[in-house]
């Protein structure tokens, strides 16, 4: 390879990359000016490092993609973007450009450089292994991009305008790449000093990369379970027969750093509230039968409400035009039973003594202001001194109101506020965590699902399911509650229990107590478990697949919202509530008061639209991509592997 051609492929990124490298006696060549590098001096590891680092998403990209797209669509936050049909071409453009110009181009260059070194017999002992690592990481990047947009180029972003391939072809290619790359890794190779510094995930432990490649192949194979079950089973069984990410020590994770750089925490921007979502709340309330008196200190026990209590009803201030089963009520306390991970993930509003309580934004007191009002009459009554407003203290309460259009009820309701709602804990927001890309719990939940499907897997469905929960409990520091949790037959708000052997369906309705928030009068009401029309026609809430995906959703929180979004697109699980429609949703007219109680594929986002620059500047390739999509370039067009209706 000529020097000029090589530098074209390297781009300008390599000069900044060299500054990140830890130099040792065995890596003296890293000190060479990369702009003056020749073919012998350019190393594969530079480009792998740049690709993995860039894909951590700097704060600009992370806020727009991880938070405002993935966490919204994956229902790990209550954000009104994709779930109500909203997106931004500029956000999408920024993400798309970074993907093609930095992350994927760097990893493709790594493979190209490795191939040339191998062809010219200009290799080190570990060169072939680095190529296989690069292939595995490239598959992850391709899967991320395809799961967002759909059709992408298989052989793309290598200096020429590529052809766009169907999602089916992309998935078949990725599965084959993972099979070949994991098999080609030589686990006996001993790395020189310093090489590990250039791999922020595994330090070039090739056995770990092999495990990741196999588990990633299991994830992608399971993505095909509904559309191509034979291929899914074949690929999954083959991957699961090899080494996999089976213990927490195997997790693919990258340490976050402070400041503003590629390694800054993806959830650290202080203006993002990171609320508890109503989806997650419905999954956790009541689930596992663990008493809050056993998970909370004694000084919180006075705030715990009876198990059969639904809350304060405010019919003029809380929407009921949604199929969220808790709609219309404000829960003025803490639940008698809730998944013990809830308080680990989301500190209680008003609990400012909790060292994990997040006080963002730092420039005002919104996070610690718990007293808010419901407007009664005209909003300017305060100025006239004639207010009849109801003041509510949201401290030590637990609520997750739905997104959507609340109309006049919303304008009179000031309780949807940072200080009154549970928000993600500081340990995930202070750039001191490790961002998880794949964890052992996901491996086990995938095996559990495969077992339910009758596939040949290395452990029973129950054992895998319970191990996945155990790994998640360990991560969240609540393992002391595991035994009671696993045996629980209590239903959550979606009608699902924990115990593997308990598959009895919940009753259609239960009678619950409430208090009229305006008068203080107690009463009873009928609570109906929601109907998830997308899964099994809405007739099943507590089968094994509901259990597995419920637990997988909770375990993936907060690191893997793209996966929770993908599971819902693939299966319709777990139950996602519809947004409120007290007023029309401007870019989601298909959801109306007449159908808001029914779940359907057509009211949930399915993908990102291609950026406008793509259609404007590369009309031929854009036409290929939309043709391969086999549908309109729209948010609500399902991908090939997803439910179509």
Backbone torsions as a table, in degrees:
resi	resn	phi	psi	omega
1	UNK	NA	132.4	178.3
2	UNK	-72.9	152.3	-177.4
3	UNK	-58.6	-43.0	-177.1
4	UNK	-65.3	-39.0	179.0
5	UNK	-67.2	-39.7	-179.9
6	UNK	-63.5	-44.7	-178.7
7	UNK	-66.6	-30.9	175.4
8	UNK	-61.0	-42.6	179.8
9	UNK	-71.0	-32.1	180.0
10	UNK	-68.0	-38.7	-176.4
11	UNK	71.0	-170.3	-177.7
12	UNK	-85.5	-9.5	-174.3
13	UNK	-64.8	-26.0	-169.2
14	UNK	-68.2	-29.5	-179.6
15	UNK	-65.2	-41.4	177.0
16	UNK	-72.2	-31.0	-179.7
17	UNK	-63.5	-38.7	-178.1
18	UNK	-61.9	-29.7	-179.8
19	UNK	-68.0	-21.0	-177.7
20	UNK	-86.7	-10.3	-170.1
21	UNK	-86.1	138.7	174.9
22	UNK	-90.1	117.1	-174.2
23	UNK	-86.9	142.2	176.0
24	UNK	-137.0	176.0	-179.7
25	UNK	-59.4	-33.9	-177.8
26	UNK	-81.0	-8.3	-176.7
27	UNK	-125.4	42.0	-178.1
28	UNK	-63.5	-26.8	-178.3
29	UNK	-66.3	-18.5	179.5
30	UNK	-64.7	-25.0	-179.5
31	UNK	-77.0	-7.6	178.7
32	UNK	-70.0	139.2	177.1
33	UNK	-59.0	115.7	-175.6
34	UNK	-65.6	-25.0	178.4
35	UNK	-70.9	-15.2	177.7
36	UNK	-108.1	12.2	-174.8
37	UNK	-69.2	148.9	172.3
38	UNK	-110.0	179.7	-174.0
39	UNK	-61.1	-32.0	-179.9
40	UNK	-72.2	-28.1	-172.3
41	UNK	-91.2	-23.5	-179.6
42	UNK	-71.5	131.3	-174.2
43	UNK	-117.0	143.7	-179.0
44	UNK	-58.2	-38.9	-173.4
45	UNK	-63.2	-26.9	177.4
46	UNK	-58.1	-46.3	-172.9
47	UNK	-74.9	-36.0	175.2
48	UNK	-61.9	-44.2	180.0
49	UNK	-60.9	-43.9	-179.7
50	UNK	-64.0	-39.0	-178.3
51	UNK	-69.2	-48.0	179.5
52	UNK	-63.2	-42.5	-179.9
53	UNK	-62.6	-46.9	-179.3
54	UNK	-61.3	-38.5	-177.1
55	UNK	-70.9	-6.7	172.9
56	UNK	-67.6	-19.1	177.0
57	UNK	74.9	108.6	174.4
58	UNK	-64.3	166.2	-173.5
59	UNK	-55.8	-32.7	178.7
60	UNK	-63.1	-48.6	-179.4
61	UNK	-73.3	-42.0	-175.9
62	UNK	-59.9	-43.2	-179.3
63	UNK	-62.1	-40.5	-175.1
64	UNK	-78.0	-37.4	-174.6
65	UNK	-98.5	-58.5	-177.2
66	UNK	-62.9	-45.6	-175.7
67	UNK	-84.7	-62.7	-168.6
68	UNK	-77.1	-19.3	174.9
69	UNK	-103.9	-64.3	-170.3
70	UNK	-69.8	-48.5	-178.9
71	UNK	-65.3	-30.0	176.8
72	UNK	-70.8	-54.2	-177.7
73	UNK	-68.1	-33.2	178.9
74	UNK	-83.1	1.7	175.7
75	UNK	58.8	38.1	171.1
76	UNK	-98.1	1.8	178.4
77	UNK	-153.1	157.5	177.8
78	UNK	-99.3	81.9	-175.7
79	UNK	-120.8	131.5	-177.3
80	UNK	-92.0	59.7	174.7
81	UNK	-109.6	-102.6	-179.0
82	UNK	-54.6	-38.5	-178.0
83	UNK	-62.9	-16.8	174.5
84	UNK	-117.1	21.2	174.3
85	UNK	85.2	12.6	-176.0
86	UNK	-100.3	136.8	174.2
87	UNK	-146.4	-179.3	178.9
88	UNK	-137.1	124.9	179.8
89	UNK	-63.3	-34.6	-179.8
90	UNK	-68.6	-39.5	176.4
91	UNK	-61.1	-48.2	-177.0
92	UNK	-63.2	-40.6	179.6
93	UNK	-61.6	-44.8	-179.3
94	UNK	-61.1	-43.9	179.2
95	UNK	-64.7	-48.2	-177.2
96	UNK	-60.5	-42.7	-178.7
97	UNK	-66.7	-41.5	177.6
98	UNK	-63.8	-38.8	179.7
99	UNK	-60.8	-49.7	-173.4
100	UNK	-80.7	-33.1	-173.5
101	UNK	-91.7	-16.5	-177.7
102	UNK	-123.5	-66.0	-167.7
103	UNK	-67.3	-53.9	-176.9
104	UNK	-75.7	-37.7	179.3
105	UNK	-63.2	-40.1	178.8
106	UNK	-64.3	-41.5	-177.9
107	UNK	-73.7	-32.9	173.8
108	UNK	-64.9	-38.7	178.1
109	UNK	-64.9	-37.5	176.7
110	UNK	-57.2	-44.8	-179.0
111	UNK	-68.0	-40.5	178.9
112	UNK	-62.5	-45.4	179.3
113	UNK	-63.5	-41.8	179.0
114	UNK	-62.1	-44.1	179.9
115	UNK	-61.0	-41.2	-179.3
116	UNK	-68.2	-40.2	178.2
117	UNK	-62.2	-41.6	179.4
118	UNK	-65.1	-43.4	-179.5
119	UNK	-63.2	-34.6	-178.5
120	UNK	-92.5	5.5	-177.9
121	UNK	55.9	36.1	179.5
122	UNK	-109.4	62.5	-169.6
123	UNK	-123.0	162.3	168.2
124	UNK	-109.2	172.0	-174.7
125	UNK	-58.9	-31.2	-173.4
126	UNK	-97.5	0.4	-173.9
127	UNK	-59.2	-45.4	-179.7
128	UNK	-63.2	-38.3	177.9
129	UNK	-63.2	-39.4	178.2
130	UNK	-63.2	-36.9	176.4
131	UNK	-61.1	-42.4	-178.4
132	UNK	-68.4	-38.4	175.0
133	UNK	-60.3	-44.4	179.5
134	UNK	-61.8	-38.9	178.1
135	UNK	-64.1	-41.7	179.4
136	UNK	-63.6	-46.6	-179.8
137	UNK	-66.2	-35.8	177.2
138	UNK	-61.3	-38.2	177.8
139	UNK	-61.6	-43.0	177.6
140	UNK	-58.0	-48.0	-178.8
141	UNK	-59.9	-42.0	179.4
142	UNK	-65.1	-39.6	179.8
143	UNK	-66.1	-39.8	177.2
144	UNK	-59.8	-45.0	-177.2
145	UNK	-70.1	-43.3	-179.6
146	UNK	-66.9	-38.6	179.9
147	UNK	-69.6	-17.1	174.0
148	UNK	-89.2	-48.0	-171.7
149	UNK	-105.0	-34.1	-175.1
150	UNK	111.5	-117.8	-179.4
151	UNK	-63.4	135.1	174.4
152	UNK	-141.9	166.6	177.0
153	UNK	-75.9	136.9	172.0
154	UNK	-74.9	-43.0	177.5
155	UNK	-113.2	73.9	-172.2
156	UNK	-121.8	165.7	171.5
157	UNK	57.7	47.7	178.8
158	UNK	-125.8	29.2	175.5
159	UNK	105.0	-7.4	176.6
160	UNK	-131.3	159.7	176.9
161	UNK	-72.4	118.7	-171.7
162	UNK	-89.4	165.1	168.7
163	UNK	-84.7	147.9	179.6
164	UNK	-98.6	135.4	-174.7
165	UNK	-108.7	156.3	179.2
166	UNK	-66.6	158.2	177.5
167	UNK	-59.6	-38.3	178.2
168	UNK	-59.9	-48.4	-179.5
169	UNK	-64.6	-39.0	179.0
170	UNK	-62.2	-43.9	-179.3
171	UNK	-67.2	-40.6	177.8
172	UNK	-62.3	-40.9	177.9
173	UNK	-63.1	-46.9	-177.6
174	UNK	-62.1	-42.0	179.8
175	UNK	-63.9	-39.7	178.2
176	UNK	-67.5	-40.8	177.9
177	UNK	-59.3	-45.1	-179.6
178	UNK	-65.0	-39.5	178.5
179	UNK	-61.5	-46.9	-176.6
180	UNK	-70.6	-43.5	-174.1
181	UNK	-67.6	-42.4	-179.8
182	UNK	-65.9	-36.4	179.7
183	UNK	-70.8	-27.7	-174.9
184	UNK	-85.4	-8.0	179.0
185	UNK	-69.3	131.5	176.5
186	UNK	-97.6	106.5	-174.5
187	UNK	-77.6	-5.9	179.8
188	UNK	-90.7	-6.2	-179.1
189	UNK	-66.3	134.6	176.2
190	UNK	-104.7	123.4	-176.7
191	UNK	-81.0	150.5	173.3
192	UNK	-72.6	162.0	176.6
193	UNK	-58.6	137.4	175.0
194	UNK	97.6	-24.0	-178.0
195	UNK	-62.4	-37.8	-178.0
196	UNK	-58.1	-27.7	-178.0
197	UNK	-64.6	-19.2	-176.6
198	UNK	-93.6	4.8	176.7
199	UNK	-122.1	100.1	-175.6
200	UNK	-73.3	-8.2	-178.9
201	UNK	-95.3	-58.7	-172.8
202	UNK	-122.6	3.2	-179.0
203	UNK	57.7	32.9	-177.4
204	UNK	54.2	42.5	166.0
205	UNK	-85.3	104.6	-170.4
206	UNK	-68.6	-29.1	175.9
207	UNK	-63.0	-38.2	178.3
208	UNK	-69.1	-40.3	176.5
209	UNK	-63.0	-35.6	177.1
210	UNK	-65.1	-43.5	176.9
211	UNK	-60.5	-44.3	179.4
212	UNK	-62.1	-44.1	179.7
213	UNK	-60.0	-40.5	178.8
214	UNK	-69.3	-42.6	178.8
215	UNK	-67.2	-37.8	176.1
216	UNK	-62.7	-37.9	176.6
217	UNK	-64.6	-37.3	175.2
218	UNK	-62.5	-43.4	178.1
219	UNK	-58.6	-48.6	-176.4
220	UNK	-70.7	-34.9	176.1
221	UNK	-63.0	-43.5	179.9
222	UNK	-64.6	-25.4	177.3
223	UNK	-60.8	-24.5	-177.9
224	UNK	-93.5	7.0	-170.2
225	UNK	-60.0	-30.7	-176.1
226	UNK	-95.1	-24.1	-174.2
227	UNK	-104.3	-26.6	-178.8
228	UNK	-146.7	67.4	-171.3
229	UNK	-61.7	-33.7	-179.5
230	UNK	-66.1	-45.8	177.4
231	UNK	-64.1	-42.3	179.0
232	UNK	-58.1	-47.1	-178.4
233	UNK	-64.6	-45.8	-178.8
234	UNK	-58.6	-49.4	-178.1
235	UNK	-68.0	-40.4	-177.8
236	UNK	-64.7	-48.5	-177.8
237	UNK	-61.5	-39.6	-179.8
238	UNK	-66.3	-43.6	179.6
239	UNK	-65.9	-41.6	-176.4
240	UNK	-70.2	-15.7	179.5
241	UNK	-79.8	-10.2	179.9
242	UNK	-104.0	-173.3	176.9
243	UNK	-63.6	136.1	-177.2
244	UNK	-135.7	168.1	176.2
245	UNK	-73.8	96.8	-170.0
246	UNK	-111.7	-14.4	-179.0
247	UNK	-131.6	158.4	178.7
248	UNK	-55.4	-30.3	177.9
249	UNK	-66.9	-14.4	179.3
250	UNK	-87.7	-10.4	-170.7
251	UNK	-53.5	139.5	172.9
252	UNK	-84.4	110.4	-177.0
253	UNK	-146.8	152.5	-178.5
254	UNK	-130.6	129.7	-177.8
255	UNK	-67.2	135.4	176.3
256	UNK	-88.0	156.2	-179.8
257	UNK	-129.2	158.4	178.4
258	UNK	-75.6	178.4	177.8
259	UNK	84.2	-156.0	-178.4
260	UNK	-125.5	95.5	-178.5
261	UNK	-158.0	-178.6	-178.2
262	UNK	-62.1	-26.6	-177.1
263	UNK	-96.9	4.8	175.0
264	UNK	-61.0	148.2	-178.5
265	UNK	-57.9	137.9	-176.9
266	UNK	-72.3	-14.2	-178.6
267	UNK	-120.3	29.6	-171.0
268	UNK	-98.1	-7.4	-175.7
269	UNK	-68.1	124.8	-170.2
270	UNK	-69.8	-15.2	179.4
271	UNK	-88.5	-3.9	174.4
272	UNK	-91.8	126.7	-174.4
273	UNK	-79.4	-28.2	177.9
274	UNK	56.3	55.6	-177.8
275	UNK	-71.7	154.6	164.0
276	UNK	-62.5	130.9	-179.7
277	UNK	-86.7	151.6	174.6
278	UNK	-62.0	-30.5	176.5
279	UNK	-60.8	-52.7	-179.4
280	UNK	-65.2	-37.2	179.1
281	UNK	-61.6	-44.7	179.0
282	UNK	-63.8	-31.4	178.4
283	UNK	-73.3	-33.0	-171.8
284	UNK	-93.6	-31.6	-176.8
285	UNK	-64.1	122.1	179.4
286	UNK	83.9	-15.7	-173.3
287	UNK	-71.9	128.7	174.5
288	UNK	93.7	-11.7	175.3
289	UNK	65.3	14.3	-178.6
290	UNK	-82.6	124.6	-177.6
291	UNK	-70.8	135.1	176.9
292	UNK	-63.4	-23.7	176.5
293	UNK	-65.1	-19.3	178.5
294	UNK	-95.0	-14.3	-178.5
295	UNK	-106.9	-15.7	-178.0
296	UNK	-113.9	149.7	176.8
297	UNK	-67.3	163.7	-172.9
298	UNK	-59.8	-31.7	-176.8
299	UNK	-71.4	-7.9	176.6
300	UNK	-98.5	-9.3	-171.9
301	UNK	-65.1	-29.5	-180.0
302	UNK	-65.0	-20.3	-179.6
303	UNK	-87.6	-8.0	-177.1
304	UNK	-78.2	129.2	-178.2
305	UNK	-95.1	162.9	177.1
306	UNK	-60.5	153.3	-175.7
307	UNK	-61.2	-32.4	-174.1
308	UNK	-93.6	19.5	-174.7
309	UNK	-101.0	132.6	-177.2
310	UNK	-99.3	-25.1	177.3
311	UNK	127.5	-167.3	175.8
312	UNK	-89.3	132.5	179.8
313	UNK	-98.6	127.7	177.1
314	UNK	-129.1	86.8	-171.9
315	UNK	-66.6	-25.7	-178.0
316	UNK	-91.2	-3.0	-175.0
317	UNK	-127.7	-11.5	179.8
318	UNK	-124.7	128.0	-178.0
319	UNK	-65.7	145.9	168.5
320	UNK	-119.5	4.9	178.1
321	UNK	-87.6	66.1	177.3
322	UNK	-164.4	157.2	177.3
323	UNK	-94.8	16.7	169.8
324	UNK	-63.5	122.7	-174.0
325	UNK	-66.6	-16.6	-179.9
326	UNK	-98.9	7.9	-175.5
327	UNK	-61.1	143.4	175.9
328	UNK	95.9	-5.8	-173.3
329	UNK	-125.8	147.5	171.8
330	UNK	-111.0	121.1	-177.7
331	UNK	-87.3	106.1	-171.4
332	UNK	-90.7	47.5	179.9
333	UNK	176.9	-157.3	179.3
334	UNK	-115.1	147.9	-175.0
335	UNK	-73.1	143.9	179.7
336	UNK	-63.1	-36.1	178.7
337	UNK	-136.1	134.1	177.9
338	UNK	-157.7	149.7	177.1
339	UNK	-49.4	127.0	-174.8
340	UNK	-62.8	-16.4	177.1
341	UNK	-74.3	-15.6	-176.5
342	UNK	-58.3	-49.9	-177.1
343	UNK	-73.3	-22.7	174.8
344	UNK	-72.0	-37.5	-179.0
345	UNK	-81.1	-40.9	-171.6
346	UNK	-129.2	100.3	175.6
347	UNK	-57.8	151.0	-175.8
348	UNK	-70.2	136.7	175.7
349	UNK	-54.6	136.8	179.6
350	UNK	85.0	-10.3	-177.5
351	UNK	-85.9	65.0	-173.6
352	UNK	-71.9	-12.4	175.7
353	UNK	-77.7	-14.2	177.6
354	UNK	-69.6	122.3	-177.7
355	UNK	-63.4	-17.1	178.8
356	UNK	-95.1	-0.3	177.9
357	UNK	-64.4	129.6	-178.1
358	UNK	-98.0	125.4	-175.5
359	UNK	-104.1	16.6	175.5
360	UNK	-61.9	144.4	-1.3
361	UNK	-82.7	148.8	-174.6
362	UNK	-74.7	-11.5	-174.2
363	UNK	-90.7	-1.0	173.6
364	UNK	-150.4	-179.9	-175.2
365	UNK	-101.9	21.4	-175.8
366	UNK	-57.5	-39.7	-175.9
367	UNK	-68.2	-25.0	-177.3
368	UNK	-108.6	2.6	176.2
369	UNK	-88.3	112.4	-174.6
370	UNK	-107.6	-17.2	179.2
371	UNK	-89.1	121.8	-179.4
372	UNK	-138.6	167.3	-173.4
373	UNK	-123.2	156.0	167.2
374	UNK	-104.8	124.3	-175.0
375	UNK	-76.0	126.5	175.7
376	UNK	-111.4	122.0	-177.7
377	UNK	81.3	-147.5	-176.5
378	UNK	-76.6	146.5	-177.7
379	UNK	-69.9	-18.8	-179.1
380	UNK	-92.8	11.1	179.6
381	UNK	-61.6	-31.1	179.7
382	UNK	-58.5	-39.6	-179.7
383	UNK	-67.9	-30.8	-178.1
384	UNK	-86.3	-4.8	-178.4
385	UNK	72.0	22.4	-176.2
386	UNK	-120.0	30.0	-173.7
387	UNK	-71.5	139.2	171.1
388	UNK	-116.7	18.7	-175.1
389	UNK	-58.2	149.1	175.8
390	UNK	-97.9	120.6	179.8
391	UNK	-94.2	127.4	-178.9
392	UNK	-117.8	132.9	173.0
393	UNK	-95.9	113.6	-177.6
394	UNK	-85.4	3.3	178.3
395	UNK	-64.1	137.1	178.3
396	UNK	56.5	42.0	171.6
397	UNK	-121.0	173.6	-173.6
398	UNK	-145.4	103.3	-175.1
399	UNK	-141.4	152.0	178.5
400	UNK	-147.4	76.7	-177.9
401	UNK	-64.8	152.6	-177.0
402	UNK	-73.9	160.2	172.4
403	UNK	-83.4	-175.7	177.3
404	UNK	112.0	-163.6	-179.7
405	UNK	-98.6	116.7	-179.3
406	UNK	-97.6	-4.8	176.5
407	UNK	58.0	-141.4	-178.4
408	UNK	-64.9	-32.9	177.6
409	UNK	-60.7	-37.7	179.5
410	UNK	-69.1	-38.9	-179.6
411	UNK	-66.9	-23.1	179.6
412	UNK	-95.7	-4.5	-175.8
413	UNK	-107.6	113.0	-179.1
414	UNK	-108.4	18.5	-179.6
415	UNK	-86.1	-15.1	178.7
416	UNK	-82.3	84.3	-164.6
417	UNK	-147.8	150.0	-175.8
418	UNK	-52.8	-41.8	-175.1
419	UNK	-76.9	-11.9	-176.1
420	UNK	-105.3	-5.3	-175.2
421	UNK	-123.1	145.1	176.6
422	UNK	-61.0	135.8	178.9
423	UNK	-130.9	156.0	-173.3
424	UNK	-57.6	141.7	-176.6
425	UNK	-65.8	154.8	-175.4
426	UNK	-63.1	-27.7	-177.7
427	UNK	-63.3	-20.7	177.2
428	UNK	-94.7	-4.7	-169.8
429	UNK	-121.3	1.2	-173.4
430	UNK	-105.8	15.6	179.9
431	UNK	58.5	26.2	177.5
432	UNK	-113.8	5.8	-177.8
433	UNK	-94.8	-179.0	172.1
434	UNK	-116.7	121.3	-179.5
435	UNK	-71.3	125.1	-177.4
436	UNK	-94.1	125.9	174.8
437	UNK	-99.6	-28.6	178.1
438	UNK	-158.6	130.0	-178.0
439	UNK	-123.1	160.3	-178.2
440	UNK	-60.3	-31.0	179.5
441	UNK	-62.0	-35.7	178.9
442	UNK	-66.0	-41.8	175.5
443	UNK	-53.2	-46.1	-176.2
444	UNK	-71.0	-37.9	178.0
445	UNK	-68.8	-33.3	174.0
446	UNK	-64.3	-43.1	178.1
447	UNK	-63.4	-41.6	178.8
448	UNK	-60.4	-43.5	178.4
449	UNK	-65.1	-42.1	178.2
450	UNK	-60.4	-40.0	178.5
451	UNK	-63.1	-41.2	178.3
452	UNK	-62.2	-32.3	179.0
453	UNK	-80.0	-5.0	178.5
454	UNK	86.7	16.0	179.8
455	UNK	-81.4	160.6	-180.0
456	UNK	-83.5	109.6	-175.4
457	UNK	-130.7	162.6	-170.4
458	UNK	-77.1	-3.3	177.6
459	UNK	-154.1	164.9	-177.6
460	UNK	-69.8	158.7	178.8
461	UNK	-59.7	-43.3	-179.1
462	UNK	-65.0	-44.9	-179.2
463	UNK	-62.1	-41.6	179.6
464	UNK	-67.0	-44.0	178.5
465	UNK	-58.2	-48.5	-177.1
466	UNK	-70.9	-31.5	176.4
467	UNK	-69.4	-37.3	176.3
468	UNK	-60.8	-43.0	176.7
469	UNK	-63.9	-43.5	-179.2
470	UNK	-60.2	-42.2	179.0
471	UNK	-64.5	-39.1	177.8
472	UNK	-67.4	-41.9	177.4
473	UNK	-61.3	-42.4	178.4
474	UNK	-61.0	-43.9	-179.2
475	UNK	-61.1	-37.2	-177.4
476	UNK	-91.7	2.2	174.1
477	UNK	71.9	32.5	-177.8
478	UNK	-127.1	28.4	-174.5
479	UNK	-61.7	-22.3	-179.1
480	UNK	-64.8	-15.6	-179.4
481	UNK	-100.1	2.6	-170.7
482	UNK	-62.1	-46.2	-175.2
483	UNK	-59.3	-50.1	179.5
484	UNK	-64.4	-37.1	-178.2
485	UNK	-63.2	-47.5	-175.4
486	UNK	-64.7	-25.2	-178.3
487	UNK	-94.8	-0.7	-173.4
488	UNK	-71.5	139.9	174.7
489	UNK	-111.8	13.3	178.4
490	UNK	-73.9	141.9	-179.7
491	UNK	-91.1	145.3	169.2
492	UNK	-85.3	-174.9	-176.6
493	UNK	-69.4	-12.0	175.7
494	UNK	-97.1	-1.8	177.1
495	UNK	89.4	22.0	-177.9
496	UNK	-116.3	141.2	176.8
497	UNK	-111.3	178.1	-177.1
498	UNK	-92.5	-48.5	-170.6
499	UNK	-52.7	127.1	-178.5
500	UNK	-59.7	-36.6	-175.4
501	UNK	-89.0	1.1	179.0
502	UNK	-105.4	99.9	-178.5
503	UNK	-117.4	14.8	175.9
504	UNK	-64.4	136.6	178.9
505	UNK	-72.8	147.5	177.6
506	UNK	-69.8	160.6	174.1
507	UNK	-63.1	157.8	-179.5
508	UNK	-60.5	-40.4	-179.2
509	UNK	-142.9	160.4	171.3
510	UNK	-136.0	153.1	177.7
511	UNK	-90.9	129.9	-178.0
512	UNK	-129.8	155.0	178.4
513	UNK	-87.9	151.3	173.8
514	UNK	-152.2	174.1	176.1
515	UNK	-128.6	132.6	173.9
516	UNK	-65.7	116.6	-174.4
517	UNK	-67.7	-22.4	-179.2
518	UNK	-83.5	-37.3	-173.7
519	UNK	-109.8	-16.7	-175.4
520	UNK	78.8	9.9	-178.2
521	UNK	-81.3	125.8	177.1
522	UNK	-75.2	155.6	178.0
523	UNK	-161.4	-177.2	175.6
524	UNK	-124.5	152.8	-179.9
525	UNK	-143.6	163.2	178.8
526	UNK	-95.3	119.5	175.9
527	UNK	-96.5	126.4	179.4
528	UNK	-111.3	125.8	174.1
529	UNK	-62.8	138.4	-174.2
530	UNK	-69.2	150.9	177.2
531	UNK	-96.9	119.7	178.2
532	UNK	-95.4	88.1	-173.7
533	UNK	-63.0	-22.6	-176.3
534	UNK	-73.0	-29.8	-176.3
535	UNK	-105.6	119.3	176.4
536	UNK	53.0	35.6	178.1
537	UNK	64.1	15.8	178.5
538	UNK	84.2	6.0	-174.3
539	UNK	-89.6	-10.7	-172.3
540	UNK	-128.1	128.0	179.2
541	UNK	-122.9	-16.9	-169.6
542	UNK	-134.0	31.3	174.5
543	UNK	-82.5	179.7	-174.7
544	UNK	-64.2	-36.1	-179.1
545	UNK	-69.0	-38.2	173.6
546	UNK	-58.1	-44.5	-179.3
547	UNK	-62.2	-47.8	-176.1
548	UNK	-61.5	-48.8	-175.9
549	UNK	-72.2	-31.1	173.4
550	UNK	-60.5	-49.0	-179.5
551	UNK	-67.3	-36.3	178.4
552	UNK	-64.6	-41.1	178.6
553	UNK	-59.7	-50.6	-177.2
554	UNK	-62.5	-42.4	-178.4
555	UNK	-65.2	-37.0	-177.9
556	UNK	-71.3	-18.1	-179.2
557	UNK	-71.1	130.7	4.0
558	UNK	-105.4	10.4	-165.9
559	UNK	-86.5	-22.8	-169.3
560	UNK	-127.6	57.9	179.6
561	UNK	-66.5	-27.3	177.0
562	UNK	-63.3	-34.1	178.8
563	UNK	-73.4	-38.0	177.6
564	UNK	-67.0	-35.0	175.2
565	UNK	-64.2	-44.4	-178.9
566	UNK	-65.3	-40.6	177.4
567	UNK	-61.4	-40.2	179.4
568	UNK	-68.5	-39.9	177.5
569	UNK	-63.2	-36.6	-176.6
570	UNK	-75.8	-41.3	-169.7
571	UNK	-118.7	-21.1	-169.2
572	UNK	79.3	17.8	-179.1
573	UNK	-123.7	148.8	-6.3
574	UNK	-76.0	-170.4	179.8
575	UNK	-65.6	122.7	171.6
576	UNK	-106.6	126.9	178.1
577	UNK	-75.9	152.8	176.1
578	UNK	-80.0	148.7	173.6
579	UNK	-63.0	159.7	177.3
580	UNK	-74.0	147.4	-180.0
581	UNK	-132.4	49.0	172.0
582	UNK	-62.5	-27.1	172.5
583	UNK	-134.0	158.4	-178.3
584	UNK	-61.1	143.5	174.0
585	UNK	-85.3	116.4	-169.2
586	UNK	-56.1	-40.8	-177.6
587	UNK	-111.9	21.1	177.8
588	UNK	-142.5	59.2	-174.1
589	UNK	-68.3	-13.2	-178.2
590	UNK	-70.5	-17.0	177.3
591	UNK	-100.4	121.5	-174.3
592	UNK	-134.9	168.4	175.5
593	UNK	-57.1	-25.0	-177.5
594	UNK	-78.4	-21.3	-178.8
595	UNK	-125.6	9.7	-173.6
596	UNK	-67.3	-19.3	179.3
597	UNK	-84.3	-0.1	-177.7
598	UNK	-114.3	128.3	173.5
599	UNK	-81.6	138.9	173.8
600	UNK	-151.2	153.7	-179.4
601	UNK	-55.7	-36.0	-173.5
602	UNK	-68.3	-8.5	179.2
603	UNK	-109.5	10.8	177.2
604	UNK	-120.8	138.0	-179.0
605	UNK	-63.0	144.4	-175.1
606	UNK	-117.2	-20.6	-175.0
607	UNK	-170.6	175.4	170.0
608	UNK	-97.7	144.1	172.9
609	UNK	-73.1	147.9	174.7
610	UNK	-63.1	147.7	179.4
611	UNK	-66.8	150.7	-175.6
612	UNK	-62.9	-31.8	179.0
613	UNK	-61.7	-28.3	178.2
614	UNK	-66.7	-50.4	-178.7
615	UNK	-68.1	-33.1	-177.7
616	UNK	-76.8	-39.4	-171.7
617	UNK	-96.6	-25.4	-179.1
618	UNK	-130.9	66.8	-174.3
619	UNK	-61.9	-31.9	179.7
620	UNK	-67.3	-49.2	179.4
621	UNK	-66.0	-36.5	177.6
622	UNK	-62.8	-41.0	177.2
623	UNK	-62.3	-40.4	175.5
624	UNK	-59.8	-45.6	-176.5
625	UNK	-63.3	-46.2	-178.9
626	UNK	-68.3	-36.7	176.3
627	UNK	-62.8	-40.7	178.5
628	UNK	-69.9	-26.7	177.5
629	UNK	-68.3	-28.0	-179.5
630	UNK	58.8	41.9	178.1
631	UNK	-177.7	175.4	179.9
632	UNK	-66.5	146.5	174.9
633	UNK	-75.0	78.4	-173.4
634	UNK	-139.4	160.4	-179.1
635	UNK	-62.1	-33.4	-172.7
636	UNK	-97.7	16.2	175.6
637	UNK	-87.9	116.4	-177.0
638	UNK	-67.7	148.5	173.5
639	UNK	-78.7	167.7	-174.4
640	UNK	-55.3	-42.0	-173.8
641	UNK	-85.6	-6.5	-174.3
642	UNK	-90.5	163.7	172.4
643	UNK	-59.3	137.7	-177.1
644	UNK	-95.1	-21.6	-179.4
645	UNK	-158.9	NA	NA
